[in-house]
């Protein structure tokens, strides 16, 4: 007979144990035959009474607690503890059953999830290995089964969602979510991203001027003034000359001029005067007939003036054009007509000319390095773009806009930049202007991983080495000397070591510059 007092205690404990473990709680005799079994809801499993439980018999024979797999449900765990003439057992059968049902329901839902997400939907195990994969078309992708994902494994290990970029499609996003400790699911928008990229590329084929004033970020007075000039003169056909250092956005302004004009539906043709070899200048500008020169195409080719007819031609780095070509360009602009090389046929032109330079074109005209008559022909409307160091108040806006744009292209979720990192950016001299700043943000996106805030640790060394803080050693005069030395060194870099330009930029005489360089021990 059973020890009644102990038996009653053990039987009473079954319901509590079953609820805590989320499965079955069982009491057997010393031979392993079930006396009573209760599930987590408190229901007695009458059908199991008297049945043999081998793990319980083993535990009694070994006189120690044992654990192992359940004999009722695959994947479930069980333990058995001998207590006098009885064995108390428990398992997580119901949790495993529920998890298995949840996993199967999730697998059945993958076709719907993949269609909504616009990409793959997957279920993976605790190691991040795919156990089910469905495409956005609802097709089961068996060739991907068994493949592991590093991000999926990380999500399972950390037991939190991992949101980031796709491993296979640039610009696509992927989400990996742990459901239990045993499995999770994920999805991406790869197919939608690919379709969008194809559409964008198709649009680009027919839209050569894609930027407008809305793409030019900043609220500083000098930038607003430049944008207002574009708005006021946009409808005009007068020539525009844009002045600005490299990287200040001269082509963005040129495209904005075109898109605000009545020519916006017509061609916008840009040509970099510094990028064309001298021997190809004329053929590129004016076009040629077949056989006009050795190597010419048999059917000839239109030049950029002809290609831009009816629209806008953008002559970038106009200062790099030699004097002989300048005289020919002047004639085209005066006569509003062009003749291909090797042809006497006159082609009438209806174009607006927008030019840009990073040089002092007026000074070049005075010194005979650029034709004055061409300068006046080009410089009807002048737009002066500020260097980024002159509009430091706009850096925050530019950075925030760049974060928004790059989140989309990188598939990341960066939220902001902290004040310390921003202070390093605003104190840097940015010789490459906005283009360099955007390049810096792109570099940060390549190293930031899954972090949501841009902090000092992600900045390039050139920004960190640039800042002088109050905490540096030395009195005020020493700190000012350090700062002055750094300003002159940065200006020398910006102007390729040309000291006359440095003196003009810093608004000091050449003699003062030489003296301060010597006093501050700046290498010539």
Secondary structure, 3 states (H helix, E strand, C coil): CCCHHHHHHHHHHHHHHHHHHCCCEEEEECCCEEEEEECCCCCECHHHCCCECHHHHHHHHHCCCEEEECCCCCCCEEEEEEECCEEEEEECHHHHHHHHHHHHHHHHHHHHHHHHHCCCEEEEECCCEEEEEECCCCCECHHHCCCECHHHHHHHHHCCCEEEECCCCCCCEEEEEECCCCEEEEEECHHHHHHHHHHHHHHHHHCCCCCCHHHCCCCCHHHHHHHHHHHHHCCCCCCEEEECCCCCCHHHHHHHHHHHCCCCCCCEEEEECCCCCHHHHHHHHHEECCCCCCCCCCCCEECHHHHCCCCEEEEECHHHCCHHHHHHHHHHHHHCEECCECCCCCEECCCEEEEEECCCHHHHHHCCCCCHHHHHHHCCEEEECCCHHHCHHHHHHHHHHHHHHHHHHHCCCCCEECHHHHHHHHHCCCCCHHHHHHHHHHHHHHHCCCCCEECHHHCCHHHHCCCCCCCCCCCHHHHHHHHHHHHHHHHHHHCCCCHHHHHHHHCCCHHHHHHHHHHCCCCC
